[in-house]
């Protein structure tokens, strides 16, 4: 049995009292050193953590810090083996999922791609300057279908040169003025960072950024901690793709207001 080498070095520390188990830090760790176990983020093994702290900025609860203590040496070969095992496990789980039921020859209308002009207000409808619109006067600014991230292929024609609005699923319910204030002129992509597969989203956005010539990106999330993962997914995809695309984040409160939000520069992207 090989004795593990130990040394004084930087290593991640996770405060379980602060951690709420949102899981945002898991895709933020490129070495696969963090997992959610029993509702809390945990360091799987010291040898997987390089101590650089790339996961620090992903935690909305500030539960992750880097400390210096005696720990097992970082093992790059062990990390490669772990990442290989994780990928194989994910593939096995995907293979075990029940296959979709066969569709009609015409395909599923719900996922068929379509591009269309945004709706126009009825004659005599109120303008934005004259006050809020009634339900009858409100119009849709949607210009394409589908709108779910997982259903939009990177080659979708409406993505070419688009201004992306990447929004959390809960935003349209919380922010009623979405169609009037934030969606016009943008292509919306909806998803949930808490319940959907974050890594598959990262891969989807990397493909989109590499293929579609995206003009700008706006990430629209809710103020709740688990929703911060949406911005992290897009940031990670930008880093992986190496693209420099104007980028901003907007946070919506549960009361349906835009919250003050600072903007930071990230490698591989530029702020608006």
Secondary structure, DSSP 4 states (H G I P E B T S, - for coil): -PPPPEEEEEEEEE-TTT-----HHHHH-TT--EEEETTEEEES-GGG--S--TTGGG-TT--EEEEEEEEEPP-HHHHHHHHHHHHHHHHHHHHHSPPPPPPPTT--GGG--EE-PPP-PPTTPPPGGG-PPPTTT------EE--BGGG--TT-GGGTT-EEEEEETTHHHH-TTIIIIISTT-EEEEE-TTTS-HHHHHHHHHHHHHHS---EEEEEEESSGGGGHHHHHHHHHHHHHT---EEEEEEE-TTS-EEP------TT-EE-
